[in-house]
């Protein structure tokens, strides 16, 4: 075989080898690109699911109908409108610290509301749904309290106290609808009001009020404000809050 023939044969083999390498490289790039696209989609889906699970928001995120005594700020207004002191309490019925707050202060707050000293703005939040094993207990409890506020407001504090007296453990399944209804009846809520719990009329309102509360600067529960200012005292011991409320009322009476 001549040198020229051998040279052409070698060139042909090299050309074919180069073409094969280019073809394999294109196939590899397509596979890698597809993999990157798929991986990106998977990451996006995972992020979306994590955000949804971590938000703790109720699926009903619209404003919905509001209870008759609801304020524009998403509270249930209890007591005389002309009471000298306004007390704002933000709570979640699954929150164990809210349970401790109720144990220490619930009876005294109810007494001061009844006496006309305090105008209570109760904010039943629903951000701890994620802590009730999928049963959305915070939303169900907030809806029940809002239903009572709408149709039997004089029973709100007794019912709210009962929910905390039998508060379920955080991370459990929460109270059943039947147990919530039983506690409401025990607190004196009329039967026709209790029967309306299952309509879930105010769950959307509770979800919207929860979002509004955190947008306004609330960072956790319980959050307590007296005449718009955060209460800095001991929330979990009977006495300090009562003293602060009484002092605030006295200061206004002296003016």
Buried (B, 14 or more C-beta within 10 A) or exposed (E): EEEEEEEEEEEEEEEEEEEEEEEEEEEEEEEEEEEEEEEEEEEEEEEEEEEEEEEBBBEBEEBBEBBEBBBEEBBBBBBBEEBBBBBBBBBBBBBBBBBBBBBBBBBBBBEBBBEEBBBBBBBBBBBBBBBBEEBBBBBBBBBBBBBBBBBBBEBBBBBBBBBBBBBBEBEEEBBEBEEBBBBBBEBEBBEEBBEBBEEBBBBBBBBBBBBBBEEEEBEEBBBBBBBEEEBEEEBBEEEBBBEBBBEBBEEEEEE
